[in-house]
Amino acid sequence: MAKYLESLIKSDTRFDIIGENNNELTKKLYEEIENDGRIHVVTASVRTPKGEEIFFIRIAMVNIFTDEEICDYAFKVIVEVTNKLSVNQ
């Protein structure tokens, strides 16, 4: 299911699978997803060899009952929250 969700994320050019980043925008998106309350995501960050911090949002696919419908729902929520965030920018 993680690969399926990854394919959904890659289908929308507004999202990256840890690539070039905008940490502040990613942090704001995380806050808005959490405030929305329909799904739960977690965050993490790493430092590149150059010392740059990359902040990212993680979705854990650990439940054996997670299926495409659940992935579709999570992605739908992320897109809706991103759309609201984009309008308010």
Secondary structure as GFF3:
##gff-version 3
##sequence-region A 1 89
A	DSSP	alpha_helix	2	10	.	.	.	ID=ss1
A	DSSP	alpha_helix	23	36	.	.	.	ID=ss2
A	DSSP	beta_strand	42	47	.	.	.	ID=ss3
A	DSSP	beta_strand	53	58	.	.	.	ID=ss4
A	DSSP	alpha_helix	68	88	.	.	.	ID=ss5
###
